[in-house]
């Protein structure tokens, strides 16, 4: 695997979430909530070398993200989520 190519897709969302130590036997510092889930699902939908962001991210970054985006059926979300390539 010396010359193996690795393809990475990235998903980004923004908003309020819960952050803290969770777990009983082994406590981990983590973030949980809809924002985290949506970012993870966007990452799963992203192709190698692609960055997919939600409308909330697009609204914050101005012209760094353009285009109309595409609707994606993301696991755990009843309605399609519009994602934009960054």
QUIRA-V548303 format. One record per pair of residues at least 6 apart in sequence whose ideal C-beta (glycine too) atoms are under 7 Angstrom apart, sorted by the first residue. I is the first residue (numbers start at 1). J is the second residue. D is the distance in Angstrom with one decimal. If there is no record, write none. Layout:
BEGIN
I & J & D
I & J & D
END
This chain:
BEGIN
7 & 48 & 2.5
7 & 49 & 6.4
8 & 48 & 6.5
9 & 43 & 5.9
9 & 46 & 2.8
9 & 47 & 5.6
9 & 48 & 5.9
9 & 50 & 5.1
10 & 43 & 6.0
10 & 46 & 5.9
10 & 51 & 4.5
11 & 39 & 4.9
11 & 40 & 6.6
11 & 41 & 6.9
11 & 42 & 2.8
11 & 43 & 3.2
11 & 45 & 6.9
11 & 46 & 5.5
11 & 52 & 5.1
12 & 39 & 5.9
12 & 42 & 6.9
12 & 51 & 6.8
12 & 53 & 4.6
12 & 57 & 5.3
13 & 35 & 5.0
13 & 38 & 4.5
13 & 39 & 4.1
13 & 42 & 6.5
13 & 54 & 4.5
13 & 56 & 6.3
13 & 57 & 6.3
14 & 35 & 6.8
14 & 56 & 5.1
14 & 57 & 5.2
14 & 60 & 6.3
15 & 35 & 4.3
15 & 56 & 5.7
16 & 35 & 6.9
17 & 31 & 5.0
17 & 32 & 6.7
17 & 33 & 3.9
17 & 35 & 4.6
17 & 36 & 5.6
18 & 31 & 6.9
18 & 32 & 5.2
18 & 33 & 5.2
19 & 31 & 4.6
21 & 27 & 4.6
21 & 28 & 6.9
21 & 29 & 5.5
22 & 28 & 6.0
22 & 30 & 5.7
22 & 32 & 6.9
37 & 76 & 5.9
38 & 54 & 6.2
38 & 74 & 6.9
38 & 81 & 6.5
41 & 74 & 3.9
41 & 75 & 5.9
41 & 76 & 6.6
42 & 52 & 4.5
42 & 54 & 6.6
42 & 83 & 5.5
45 & 52 & 6.1
45 & 72 & 5.1
45 & 74 & 6.7
45 & 83 & 6.8
46 & 52 & 4.6
50 & 85 & 6.3
51 & 85 & 6.8
51 & 86 & 4.2
52 & 83 & 4.3
52 & 84 & 7.0
52 & 85 & 6.4
53 & 65 & 5.9
53 & 83 & 6.7
53 & 84 & 5.3
53 & 86 & 5.1
54 & 81 & 6.8
54 & 83 & 6.4
55 & 82 & 5.7
58 & 65 & 4.4
58 & 84 & 5.0
64 & 86 & 6.7
65 & 84 & 5.0
65 & 86 & 4.9
67 & 84 & 6.0
67 & 85 & 6.6
69 & 82 & 4.6
69 & 83 & 5.8
69 & 84 & 4.0
70 & 83 & 6.3
71 & 80 & 3.8
71 & 82 & 5.5
72 & 80 & 6.2
72 & 81 & 5.5
72 & 83 & 5.3
73 & 80 & 5.6
74 & 81 & 5.0
END
